[in-house]
């Protein structure tokens, strides 16, 4: 069974690939690329929060 970090890392990598594809297809300033970038930011922020909180309260469980 995958842990939360593995799942988050997989989601982050998938979103990066999607954002890269969209940027090549529509350009860096397209709404599609910006939306994917914002979703990637949310995933990265969640991963950072989990890492920061893990030693204190296991926020990622």
TIMI-187905 format. One record per residue (C-alpha): x, y, z; residue number from 1. Coordinates in pm, 1 decimal, m for minus. Each point is the difference from the previous one (the first is absolute). Layout:
BEGIN
SITE     east    north       up resi
SITE        X        Y        Z  NUM
...
! end
This chain:
BEGIN
SITE     east    north       up resi
SITE      0.0      0.0      0.0    1
SITE    132.7    341.3    m94.9    2
SITE     48.6    259.8    268.4    3
SITE   m117.4    358.3    m27.6    4
SITE    340.4    126.7   m112.9    5
SITE     12.9   m244.7   m289.7    6
SITE   m352.4     91.5   m106.4    7
SITE     73.0    373.5     20.7    8
SITE    325.6    m39.6   m191.3    9
SITE   m178.6   m193.3   m274.4   10
SITE   m271.5    266.1    m22.1   11
SITE    260.7    277.3    m10.0   12
SITE    193.7   m170.8   m278.3   13
SITE   m317.5    m62.2   m201.0   14
SITE   m109.5    363.0     38.6   15
SITE    346.6    122.1   m105.8   16
SITE    m22.5   m208.2   m316.0   17
SITE   m349.4    129.9    m68.4   18
SITE    108.2    360.8     50.5   19
SITE    299.1    m45.6   m229.6   20
SITE   m221.6   m153.7   m268.8   21
SITE   m255.6    279.4     30.1   22
SITE    269.8    266.9    m15.9   23
SITE    132.1   m146.7   m324.8   24
SITE   m349.7    m34.3   m143.2   25
SITE   m156.2    330.5    108.3   26
SITE    287.8    215.8    126.6   27
SITE    116.6    102.5    344.0   28
SITE   m265.7    265.5     52.1   29
SITE   m301.9   m205.7   m105.4   30
SITE   m279.7    m56.6    248.2   31
SITE     54.9   m376.9    m22.9   32
SITE    368.9     28.2     88.9   33
SITE    m65.3    246.9    280.3   34
SITE   m267.5   m225.1    147.6   35
SITE    234.2   m301.0     m9.7   36
SITE    272.4    213.0    160.1   37
SITE   m232.6    102.1    281.7   38
SITE    m99.6   m361.9     56.7   39
SITE    368.0    m95.6     10.4   40
SITE     60.8    278.2    253.3   41
SITE   m275.7   m142.3    220.1   42
SITE    153.9   m347.0    m13.2   43
SITE    346.0    137.7     79.0   44
SITE   m138.4    202.8    290.9   45
SITE   m175.8   m308.0    135.2   46
SITE    320.7   m202.0    m25.0   47
SITE    192.9    274.8    179.4   48
SITE   m264.7     16.9    272.0   49
SITE     12.7   m376.2     47.9   50
SITE    377.0      5.1     32.4   51
SITE     m7.5    287.6    249.5   52
SITE   m279.4   m145.6    210.6   53
SITE     96.4   m366.8    m21.0   54
SITE    241.5      6.1    291.6   55
SITE   m252.8    177.6    222.1   56
SITE   m349.9   m129.4    m76.1   57
SITE     22.5   m232.3   m301.8   58
SITE   m213.6    234.0   m210.8   59
SITE     35.7   m220.8   m306.6   60
SITE   m164.5   m307.1    147.2   61
! end
